[in-house]
Amino acid sequence: TLGIDREVIEREGVAEVTLAGRTFKITEQLVHDLEQTRMERSVRNLKRALLILHSPTDEIVGIENAFQIFEKADYPKGFISLDGADHLLSRREDSLYAASLLAAWSSKHLGLPRPEISEAVPDNLVIVRTGRVGYQTEIYAKGHRLLVDEPIAVGGSNTGPTPYDYLLAALGSCTSITLRMYADRKAWPLDGIVVRLKHEKIHSEDCQECETKTGKLDRIEREIELLGALDSQQRKRLLEIADMCPVHRTLQSKIIITSMLRDVS
């Protein structure tokens, strides 16, 4: 199936082969090893759980090849069709979908224990854990597990929102919940709330209402969309109430953060 590149491999020991638009180096040793391998027997004697992901629109490897592997493999095994994906999963949504399938399927067969917090976690305690490799971080809060990460551009894997995204989400959700509570108590026709937030660093001299005129400041822009048949006075009052949400008050108050090392010996 390598075509003319096979001749180059036999003559020079290595050749560049283009598959699905990407270039790979194929060595003569690799070709030799593949020829010596009895794939049918290897699959049958795998003695491992096997999950096959294949796209019907894959132009490099036909669906019949995937079915042959599936038929020869012993149980446990699975076959999932990746409709619309190409051979190398070049679209990000396809690769993320495949990764989520692999993670869910393999967690059952690998028998890995789910990370648990051994200590009793009070309601006001949030636990954050980062591993040895990468920036992906787990958050445990009130029985919920969340993921934090950094963008690929700065070395992360982009598997979750950034810490600043969570900061904005805390303010935005607190704002909308506070408005919901107030409107319900007043029996106002508030059908929904959409809060859009943006965080940026600005120079102090660019902030006219700020007392500090040196260094940089954090600025959060919060746009609140109120849905429903509210009159102008109700909308004005809800905008005032937005500044009373607890997270808003916390961010604008003096915050004391104490840090200490925990003894793990």
Buried (B, 14 or more C-beta within 10 A) or exposed (E): EEEEBBEBBEEEEEBEBEBBEEEEEBEBEEBEEEEEEEEEEEBEEBEEBBBBBBBEEBEEBEEEBBEBBBEBBEEEBBBBBBEEBBBBBEEEEBBEBBEEBEEEBEEEBEEEEEEEEEEEBEEEEEEEEEEEEEBBBBBBBEEEEBEBBBEEEEEBBBBBBBBEBBBBBBBBBBBBBBBEEBBEEEEBEBEEBEBEBEBEEEEEEEBEEEEEEEEEBEEBEBEBEBEEEBEEEBBEBBEEBBEEBEBBEEBEEEEEEEEEEEEEE
